[in-house]
Amino acid sequence: IKGSRIRRIARGAGVESKDVKELLKYYHLTKRAMKGFANNRKLRKSLMKQLRFT
């Protein structure tokens, strides 16, 4: 997303541009991680097992 779009989103949300950039960075990292889990059945099973016990 271009800088002007980030500024517009930040202004509309009432936060600073750096907060929007940080959120986008976290979103992309999470998206990439979930894509990896979707392709790895064993990893997904072990993650679900761990989440059940916490």
PDB file of N, H, CA, C and O in Angstrom:
ATOM      1  N   ILE A   1       0.860  -1.178   0.000  1.00  0.00           N
ATOM      2  CA  ILE A   1       0.000   0.000   0.000  1.00  0.00           C
ATOM      3  C   ILE A   1       0.897   1.228   0.000  1.00  0.00           C
ATOM      4  O   ILE A   1       1.905   1.284   0.704  1.00  0.00           O
ATOM      5  N   LYS A   2       0.513   2.194  -0.792  1.00  0.00           N
ATOM      6  H   LYS A   2      -0.307   2.149  -1.364  1.00  0.00           H
ATOM      7  CA  LYS A   2       1.299   3.417  -0.906  1.00  0.00           C
ATOM      8  C   LYS A   2       1.170   4.275   0.345  1.00  0.00           C
ATOM      9  O   LYS A   2       0.226   4.133   1.122  1.00  0.00           O
ATOM     10  N   GLY A   3       2.138   5.165   0.522  1.00  0.00           N
ATOM     11  H   GLY A   3       2.905   5.280  -0.110  1.00  0.00           H
ATOM     12  CA  GLY A   3       2.182   6.029   1.697  1.00  0.00           C
ATOM     13  C   GLY A   3       0.951   6.888   1.876  1.00  0.00           C
ATOM     14  O   GLY A   3       0.483   7.076   2.999  1.00  0.00           O
ATOM     15  N   SER A   4       0.415   7.416   0.777  1.00  0.00           N
ATOM     16  H   SER A   4       0.794   7.263  -0.135  1.00  0.00           H
ATOM     17  CA  SER A   4      -0.764   8.274   0.882  1.00  0.00           C
ATOM     18  C   SER A   4      -1.970   7.485   1.384  1.00  0.00           C
ATOM     19  O   SER A   4      -2.786   8.003   2.146  1.00  0.00           O
ATOM     20  N   ARG A   5      -2.075   6.247   0.958  1.00  0.00           N
ATOM     21  H   ARG A   5      -1.412   5.826   0.338  1.00  0.00           H
ATOM     22  CA  ARG A   5      -3.182   5.390   1.406  1.00  0.00           C
ATOM     23  C   ARG A   5      -3.036   5.072   2.889  1.00  0.00           C
ATOM     24  O   ARG A   5      -4.020   5.071   3.628  1.00  0.00           O
ATOM     25  N   ILE A   6      -1.807   4.801   3.323  1.00  0.00           N
ATOM     26  H   ILE A   6      -1.007   4.802   2.722  1.00  0.00           H
ATOM     27  CA  ILE A   6      -1.549   4.522   4.735  1.00  0.00           C
ATOM     28  C   ILE A   6      -1.905   5.737   5.583  1.00  0.00           C
ATOM     29  O   ILE A   6      -2.515   5.594   6.643  1.00  0.00           O
ATOM     30  N   ARG A   7      -1.532   6.918   5.134  1.00  0.00           N
ATOM     31  H   ARG A   7      -1.036   7.034   4.274  1.00  0.00           H
ATOM     32  CA  ARG A   7      -1.860   8.147   5.870  1.00  0.00           C
ATOM     33  C   ARG A   7      -3.371   8.334   5.967  1.00  0.00           C
ATOM     34  O   ARG A   7      -3.885   8.730   7.013  1.00  0.00           O
ATOM     35  N   ARG A   8      -4.076   8.049   4.882  1.00  0.00           N
ATOM     36  H   ARG A   8      -3.658   7.727   4.032  1.00  0.00           H
ATOM     37  CA  ARG A   8      -5.532   8.193   4.880  1.00  0.00           C
ATOM     38  C   ARG A   8      -6.194   7.206   5.844  1.00  0.00           C
ATOM     39  O   ARG A   8      -7.118   7.565   6.573  1.00  0.00           O
ATOM     40  N   ILE A   9      -5.717   5.976   5.838  1.00  0.00           N
ATOM     41  H   ILE A   9      -4.966   5.685   5.245  1.00  0.00           H
ATOM     42  CA  ILE A   9      -6.241   4.965   6.757  1.00  0.00           C
ATOM     43  C   ILE A   9      -5.976   5.385   8.201  1.00  0.00           C
ATOM     44  O   ILE A   9      -6.855   5.290   9.057  1.00  0.00           O
ATOM     45  N   ALA A  10      -4.754   5.849   8.459  1.00  0.00           N
ATOM     46  H   ALA A  10      -4.040   5.926   7.764  1.00  0.00           H
ATOM     47  CA  ALA A  10      -4.386   6.272   9.813  1.00  0.00           C
ATOM     48  C   ALA A  10      -5.255   7.433  10.277  1.00  0.00           C
ATOM     49  O   ALA A  10      -5.730   7.448  11.413  1.00  0.00           O
ATOM     50  N   ARG A  11      -5.457   8.389   9.405  1.00  0.00           N
ATOM     51  H   ARG A  11      -5.071   8.376   8.482  1.00  0.00           H
ATOM     52  CA  ARG A  11      -6.277   9.554   9.754  1.00  0.00           C
ATOM     53  C   ARG A  11      -7.711   9.119  10.063  1.00  0.00           C
ATOM     54  O   ARG A  11      -8.311   9.604  11.023  1.00  0.00           O
ATOM     55  N   GLY A  12      -8.255   8.221   9.268  1.00  0.00           N
ATOM     56  H   GLY A  12      -7.767   7.827   8.489  1.00  0.00           H
ATOM     57  CA  GLY A  12      -9.613   7.737   9.478  1.00  0.00           C
ATOM     58  C   GLY A  12      -9.755   6.906  10.744  1.00  0.00           C
ATOM     59  O   GLY A  12     -10.814   6.899  11.372  1.00  0.00           O
ATOM     60  N   ALA A  13      -8.685   6.205  11.118  1.00  0.00           N
ATOM     61  H   ALA A  13      -7.825   6.211  10.608  1.00  0.00           H
ATOM     62  CA  ALA A  13      -8.723   5.359  12.311  1.00  0.00           C
ATOM     63  C   ALA A  13      -8.320   6.118  13.567  1.00  0.00           C
ATOM     64  O   ALA A  13      -8.487   5.619  14.680  1.00  0.00           O
ATOM     65  N   GLY A  14      -7.793   7.318  13.390  1.00  0.00           N
ATOM     66  H   GLY A  14      -7.657   7.723  12.487  1.00  0.00           H
ATOM     67  CA  GLY A  14      -7.374   8.111  14.543  1.00  0.00           C
ATOM     68  C   GLY A  14      -6.071   7.638  15.159  1.00  0.00           C
ATOM     69  O   GLY A  14      -5.853   7.793  16.360  1.00  0.00           O
ATOM     70  N   VAL A  15      -5.203   7.060  14.335  1.00  0.00           N
ATOM     71  H   VAL A  15      -5.381   6.935  13.359  1.00  0.00           H
ATOM     72  CA  VAL A  15      -3.899   6.600  14.814  1.00  0.00           C
ATOM     73  C   VAL A  15      -2.812   7.185  13.921  1.00  0.00           C
ATOM     74  O   VAL A  15      -3.104   7.867  12.939  1.00  0.00           O
ATOM     75  N   GLU A  16      -1.555   6.912  14.272  1.00  0.00           N
ATOM     76  H   GLU A  16      -1.318   6.358  15.070  1.00  0.00           H
ATOM     77  CA  GLU A  16      -0.441   7.408  13.467  1.00  0.00           C
ATOM     78  C   GLU A  16      -0.122   6.425  12.339  1.00  0.00           C
ATOM     79  O   GLU A  16      -0.480   5.249  12.393  1.00  0.00           O
ATOM     80  N   SER A  17       0.559   6.941  11.322  1.00  0.00           N
ATOM     81  H   SER A  17       0.850   7.896  11.278  1.00  0.00           H
ATOM     82  CA  SER A  17       0.927   6.117  10.164  1.00  0.00           C
ATOM     83  C   SER A  17       1.783   4.928  10.570  1.00  0.00           C
ATOM     84  O   SER A  17       1.644   3.840  10.011  1.00  0.00           O
ATOM     85  N   LYS A  18       2.671   5.133  11.545  1.00  0.00           N
ATOM     86  H   LYS A  18       2.783   6.017  11.999  1.00  0.00           H
ATOM     87  CA  LYS A  18       3.552   4.031  11.965  1.00  0.00           C
ATOM     88  C   LYS A  18       2.748   2.868  12.542  1.00  0.00           C
ATOM     89  O   LYS A  18       3.145   1.710  12.407  1.00  0.00           O
ATOM     90  N   ASP A  19       1.611   3.175  13.188  1.00  0.00           N
ATOM     91  H   ASP A  19       1.289   4.115  13.297  1.00  0.00           H
ATOM     92  CA  ASP A  19       0.762   2.117  13.734  1.00  0.00           C
ATOM     93  C   ASP A  19       0.129   1.294  12.617  1.00  0.00           C
ATOM     94  O   ASP A  19       0.029   0.071  12.720  1.00  0.00           O
ATOM     95  N   VAL A  20      -0.293   1.960  11.560  1.00  0.00           N
ATOM     96  H   VAL A  20      -0.212   2.953  11.477  1.00  0.00           H
ATOM     97  CA  VAL A  20      -0.884   1.259  10.415  1.00  0.00           C
ATOM     98  C   VAL A  20       0.180   0.400   9.739  1.00  0.00           C
ATOM     99  O   VAL A  20      -0.095  -0.736   9.352  1.00  0.00           O
ATOM    100  N   LYS A  21       1.394   0.934   9.593  1.00  0.00           N
ATOM    101  H   LYS A  21       1.617   1.857   9.907  1.00  0.00           H
ATOM    102  CA  LYS A  21       2.482   0.175   8.975  1.00  0.00           C
ATOM    103  C   LYS A  21       2.809  -1.062   9.802  1.00  0.00           C
ATOM    104  O   LYS A  21       3.045  -2.138   9.253  1.00  0.00           O
ATOM    105  N   GLU A  22       2.822  -0.905  11.128  1.00  0.00           N
ATOM    106  H   GLU A  22       2.631  -0.031  11.573  1.00  0.00           H
ATOM    107  CA  GLU A  22       3.108  -2.028  12.012  1.00  0.00           C
ATOM    108  C   GLU A  22       2.027  -3.100  11.894  1.00  0.00           C
ATOM    109  O   GLU A  22       2.328  -4.293  11.863  1.00  0.00           O
ATOM    110  N   LEU A  23       0.784  -2.674  11.829  1.00  0.00           N
ATOM    111  H   LEU A  23       0.539  -1.705  11.854  1.00  0.00           H
ATOM    112  CA  LEU A  23      -0.329  -3.612  11.678  1.00  0.00           C
ATOM    113  C   LEU A  23      -0.221  -4.374  10.357  1.00  0.00           C
ATOM    114  O   LEU A  23      -0.436  -5.585  10.318  1.00  0.00           O
ATOM    115  N   LEU A  24       0.108  -3.670   9.288  1.00  0.00           N
ATOM    116  H   LEU A  24       0.282  -2.686   9.321  1.00  0.00           H
ATOM    117  CA  LEU A  24       0.258  -4.318   7.983  1.00  0.00           C
ATOM    118  C   LEU A  24       1.400  -5.328   7.998  1.00  0.00           C
ATOM    119  O   LEU A  24       1.295  -6.407   7.414  1.00  0.00           O
ATOM    120  N   LYS A  25       2.500  -4.967   8.677  1.00  0.00           N
ATOM    121  H   LYS A  25       2.585  -4.091   9.151  1.00  0.00           H
ATOM    122  CA  LYS A  25       3.643  -5.866   8.769  1.00  0.00           C
ATOM    123  C   LYS A  25       3.241  -7.143   9.507  1.00  0.00           C
ATOM    124  O   LYS A  25       3.571  -8.247   9.074  1.00  0.00           O
ATOM    125  N   TYR A  26       2.526  -6.985  10.624  1.00  0.00           N
ATOM    126  H   TYR A  26       2.258  -6.088  10.975  1.00  0.00           H
ATOM    127  CA  TYR A  26       2.066  -8.130  11.403  1.00  0.00           C
ATOM    128  C   TYR A  26       1.096  -8.986  10.583  1.00  0.00           C
ATOM    129  O   TYR A  26       1.149 -10.215  10.633  1.00  0.00           O
ATOM    130  N   TYR A  27       0.222  -8.335   9.837  1.00  0.00           N
ATOM    131  H   TYR A  27       0.180  -7.337   9.796  1.00  0.00           H
ATOM    132  CA  TYR A  27      -0.739  -9.046   8.991  1.00  0.00           C
ATOM    133  C   TYR A  27      -0.020  -9.922   7.965  1.00  0.00           C
ATOM    134  O   TYR A  27      -0.369 -11.088   7.778  1.00  0.00           O
ATOM    135  N   HIS A  28       0.983  -9.349   7.305  1.00  0.00           N
ATOM    136  H   HIS A  28       1.267  -8.402   7.458  1.00  0.00           H
ATOM    137  CA  HIS A  28       1.699 -10.105   6.274  1.00  0.00           C
ATOM    138  C   HIS A  28       2.473 -11.278   6.878  1.00  0.00           C
ATOM    139  O   HIS A  28       2.520 -12.357   6.288  1.00  0.00           O
ATOM    140  N   LEU A  29       3.081 -11.071   8.054  1.00  0.00           N
ATOM    141  H   LEU A  29       3.043 -10.194   8.533  1.00  0.00           H
ATOM    142  CA  LEU A  29       3.793 -12.164   8.719  1.00  0.00           C
ATOM    143  C   LEU A  29       2.834 -13.291   9.098  1.00  0.00           C
ATOM    144  O   LEU A  29       3.136 -14.468   8.902  1.00  0.00           O
ATOM    145  N   THR A  30       1.685 -12.922   9.638  1.00  0.00           N
ATOM    146  H   THR A  30       1.439 -11.966   9.798  1.00  0.00           H
ATOM    147  CA  THR A  30       0.689 -13.910  10.045  1.00  0.00           C
ATOM    148  C   THR A  30       0.142 -14.656   8.835  1.00  0.00           C
ATOM    149  O   THR A  30      -0.047 -15.872   8.879  1.00  0.00           O
ATOM    150  N   LYS A  31      -0.108 -13.928   7.765  1.00  0.00           N
ATOM    151  H   LYS A  31       0.045 -12.940   7.729  1.00  0.00           H
ATOM    152  CA  LYS A  31      -0.626 -14.548   6.540  1.00  0.00           C
ATOM    153  C   LYS A  31       0.363 -15.579   6.002  1.00  0.00           C
ATOM    154  O   LYS A  31      -0.026 -16.670   5.586  1.00  0.00           O
ATOM    155  N   ARG A  32       1.642 -15.220   6.017  1.00  0.00           N
ATOM    156  H   ARG A  32       1.958 -14.334   6.355  1.00  0.00           H
ATOM    157  CA  ARG A  32       2.676 -16.129   5.537  1.00  0.00           C
ATOM    158  C   ARG A  32       2.759 -17.372   6.430  1.00  0.00           C
ATOM    159  O   ARG A  32       2.909 -18.489   5.934  1.00  0.00           O
ATOM    160  N   ALA A  33       2.663 -17.171   7.740  1.00  0.00           N
ATOM    161  H   ALA A  33       2.541 -16.264   8.143  1.00  0.00           H
ATOM    162  CA  ALA A  33       2.723 -18.299   8.675  1.00  0.00           C
ATOM    163  C   ALA A  33       1.530 -19.225   8.477  1.00  0.00           C
ATOM    164  O   ALA A  33       1.693 -20.445   8.473  1.00  0.00           O
ATOM    165  N   MET A  34       0.346 -18.672   8.314  1.00  0.00           N
ATOM    166  H   MET A  34       0.213 -17.681   8.317  1.00  0.00           H
ATOM    167  CA  MET A  34      -0.852 -19.491   8.121  1.00  0.00           C
ATOM    168  C   MET A  34      -0.789 -20.269   6.814  1.00  0.00           C
ATOM    169  O   MET A  34      -1.290 -21.390   6.728  1.00  0.00           O
ATOM    170  N   LYS A  35      -0.183 -19.681   5.812  1.00  0.00           N
ATOM    171  H   LYS A  35       0.223 -18.770   5.881  1.00  0.00           H
ATOM    172  CA  LYS A  35      -0.021 -20.375   4.537  1.00  0.00           C
ATOM    173  C   LYS A  35       0.876 -21.599   4.731  1.00  0.00           C
ATOM    174  O   LYS A  35       0.631 -22.659   4.154  1.00  0.00           O
ATOM    175  N   GLY A  36       1.913 -21.438   5.546  1.00  0.00           N
ATOM    176  H   GLY A  36       2.112 -20.577   6.014  1.00  0.00           H
ATOM    177  CA  GLY A  36       2.801 -22.555   5.851  1.00  0.00           C
ATOM    178  C   GLY A  36       2.085 -23.657   6.610  1.00  0.00           C
ATOM    179  O   GLY A  36       2.305 -24.838   6.343  1.00  0.00           O
ATOM    180  N   PHE A  37       1.224 -23.279   7.562  1.00  0.00           N
ATOM    181  H   PHE A  37       1.046 -22.320   7.780  1.00  0.00           H
ATOM    182  CA  PHE A  37       0.473 -24.267   8.325  1.00  0.00           C
ATOM    183  C   PHE A  37      -0.509 -25.014   7.430  1.00  0.00           C
ATOM    184  O   PHE A  37      -0.712 -26.216   7.599  1.00  0.00           O
ATOM    185  N   ALA A  38      -1.104 -24.325   6.501  1.00  0.00           N
ATOM    186  H   ALA A  38      -0.938 -23.348   6.364  1.00  0.00           H
ATOM    187  CA  ALA A  38      -2.086 -24.948   5.614  1.00  0.00           C
ATOM    188  C   ALA A  38      -1.439 -26.032   4.761  1.00  0.00           C
ATOM    189  O   ALA A  38      -2.086 -27.018   4.408  1.00  0.00           O
ATOM    190  N   ASN A  39      -0.168 -25.851   4.431  1.00  0.00           N
ATOM    191  H   ASN A  39       0.358 -25.050   4.718  1.00  0.00           H
ATOM    192  CA  ASN A  39       0.522 -26.809   3.577  1.00  0.00           C
ATOM    193  C   ASN A  39       1.172 -27.949   4.357  1.00  0.00           C
ATOM    194  O   ASN A  39       1.631 -28.921   3.757  1.00  0.00           O
ATOM    195  N   ASN A  40       1.218 -27.842   5.690  1.00  0.00           N
ATOM    196  H   ASN A  40       0.845 -27.052   6.177  1.00  0.00           H
ATOM    197  CA  ASN A  40       1.916 -28.841   6.487  1.00  0.00           C
ATOM    198  C   ASN A  40       0.945 -29.469   7.494  1.00  0.00           C
ATOM    199  O   ASN A  40       0.685 -28.896   8.552  1.00  0.00           O
ATOM    200  N   ARG A  41       0.427 -30.616   7.166  1.00  0.00           N
ATOM    201  H   ARG A  41       0.639 -31.082   6.307  1.00  0.00           H
ATOM    202  CA  ARG A  41      -0.602 -31.268   7.989  1.00  0.00           C
ATOM    203  C   ARG A  41      -0.074 -31.652   9.378  1.00  0.00           C
ATOM    204  O   ARG A  41      -0.777 -31.473  10.372  1.00  0.00           O
ATOM    205  N   LYS A  42       1.160 -32.179   9.457  1.00  0.00           N
ATOM    206  H   LYS A  42       1.731 -32.325   8.650  1.00  0.00           H
ATOM    207  CA  LYS A  42       1.732 -32.575  10.749  1.00  0.00           C
ATOM    208  C   LYS A  42       1.881 -31.371  11.671  1.00  0.00           C
ATOM    209  O   LYS A  42       1.540 -31.439  12.852  1.00  0.00           O
ATOM    210  N   LEU A  43       2.384 -30.283  11.134  1.00  0.00           N
ATOM    211  H   LEU A  43       2.660 -30.227  10.175  1.00  0.00           H
ATOM    212  CA  LEU A  43       2.577 -29.068  11.920  1.00  0.00           C
ATOM    213  C   LEU A  43       1.241 -28.542  12.421  1.00  0.00           C
ATOM    214  O   LEU A  43       1.129 -28.106  13.566  1.00  0.00           O
ATOM    215  N   ARG A  44       0.242 -28.583  11.574  1.00  0.00           N
ATOM    216  H   ARG A  44       0.333 -28.938  10.643  1.00  0.00           H
ATOM    217  CA  ARG A  44      -1.092 -28.102  11.947  1.00  0.00           C
ATOM    218  C   ARG A  44      -1.674 -28.957  13.073  1.00  0.00           C
ATOM    219  O   ARG A  44      -2.270 -28.429  14.012  1.00  0.00           O
ATOM    220  N   LYS A  45      -1.503 -30.274  12.977  1.00  0.00           N
ATOM    221  H   LYS A  45      -1.020 -30.703  12.214  1.00  0.00           H
ATOM    222  CA  LYS A  45      -2.004 -31.172  14.024  1.00  0.00           C
ATOM    223  C   LYS A  45      -1.325 -30.895  15.359  1.00  0.00           C
ATOM    224  O   LYS A  45      -1.986 -30.824  16.396  1.00  0.00           O
ATOM    225  N   SER A  46      -0.005 -30.739  15.331  1.00  0.00           N
ATOM    226  H   SER A  46       0.532 -30.796  14.489  1.00  0.00           H
ATOM    227  CA  SER A  46       0.711 -30.503  16.587  1.00  0.00           C
ATOM    228  C   SER A  46       0.343 -29.149  17.184  1.00  0.00           C
ATOM    229  O   SER A  46       0.257 -29.018  18.405  1.00  0.00           O
ATOM    230  N   LEU A  47       0.130 -28.160  16.357  1.00  0.00           N
ATOM    231  H   LEU A  47       0.200 -28.266  15.365  1.00  0.00           H
ATOM    232  CA  LEU A  47      -0.271 -26.841  16.847  1.00  0.00           C
ATOM    233  C   LEU A  47      -1.649 -26.913  17.493  1.00  0.00           C
ATOM    234  O   LEU A  47      -1.857 -26.347  18.567  1.00  0.00           O
ATOM    235  N   MET A  48      -2.579 -27.590  16.864  1.00  0.00           N
ATOM    236  H   MET A  48      -2.410 -28.049  15.992  1.00  0.00           H
ATOM    237  CA  MET A  48      -3.925 -27.713  17.422  1.00  0.00           C
ATOM    238  C   MET A  48      -3.893 -28.480  18.746  1.00  0.00           C
ATOM    239  O   MET A  48      -4.630 -28.157  19.678  1.00  0.00           O
ATOM    240  N   LYS A  49      -3.039 -29.492  18.817  1.00  0.00           N
ATOM    241  H   LYS A  49      -2.440 -29.754  18.060  1.00  0.00           H
ATOM    242  CA  LYS A  49      -2.902 -30.265  20.049  1.00  0.00           C
ATOM    243  C   LYS A  49      -2.372 -29.377  21.175  1.00  0.00           C
ATOM    244  O   LYS A  49      -2.864 -29.445  22.301  1.00  0.00           O
ATOM    245  N   GLN A  50      -1.387 -28.555  20.881  1.00  0.00           N
ATOM    246  H   GLN A  50      -0.987 -28.500  19.966  1.00  0.00           H
ATOM    247  CA  GLN A  50      -0.823 -27.643  21.876  1.00  0.00           C
ATOM    248  C   GLN A  50      -1.854 -26.614  22.319  1.00  0.00           C
ATOM    249  O   GLN A  50      -1.940 -26.298  23.505  1.00  0.00           O
ATOM    250  N   LEU A  51      -2.621 -26.099  21.399  1.00  0.00           N
ATOM    251  H   LEU A  51      -2.550 -26.356  20.435  1.00  0.00           H
ATOM    252  CA  LEU A  51      -3.621 -25.087  21.734  1.00  0.00           C
ATOM    253  C   LEU A  51      -4.723 -25.666  22.617  1.00  0.00           C
ATOM    254  O   LEU A  51      -5.273 -24.962  23.463  1.00  0.00           O
ATOM    255  N   ARG A  52      -5.041 -26.919  22.428  1.00  0.00           N
ATOM    256  H   ARG A  52      -4.594 -27.491  21.740  1.00  0.00           H
ATOM    257  CA  ARG A  52      -6.078 -27.563  23.219  1.00  0.00           C
ATOM    258  C   ARG A  52      -5.689 -27.657  24.692  1.00  0.00           C
ATOM    259  O   ARG A  52      -6.551 -27.567  25.567  1.00  0.00           O
ATOM    260  N   PHE A  53      -4.402 -27.836  24.972  1.00  0.00           N
ATOM    261  H   PHE A  53      -3.702 -27.909  24.261  1.00  0.00           H
ATOM    262  CA  PHE A  53      -3.943 -28.029  26.343  1.00  0.00           C
ATOM    263  C   PHE A  53      -3.592 -26.731  27.055  1.00  0.00           C
ATOM    264  O   PHE A  53      -3.238 -26.768  28.234  1.00  0.00           O
ATOM    265  N   THR A  54      -3.673 -25.612  26.402  1.00  0.00           N
ATOM    266  H   THR A  54      -3.961 -25.582  25.445  1.00  0.00           H
ATOM    267  CA  THR A  54      -3.336 -24.343  27.066  1.00  0.00           C
ATOM    268  C   THR A  54      -4.549 -23.626  27.570  1.00  0.00           C
ATOM    269  O   THR A  54      -4.431 -22.547  28.150  1.00  0.00           O
TER     270      THR A  54
END
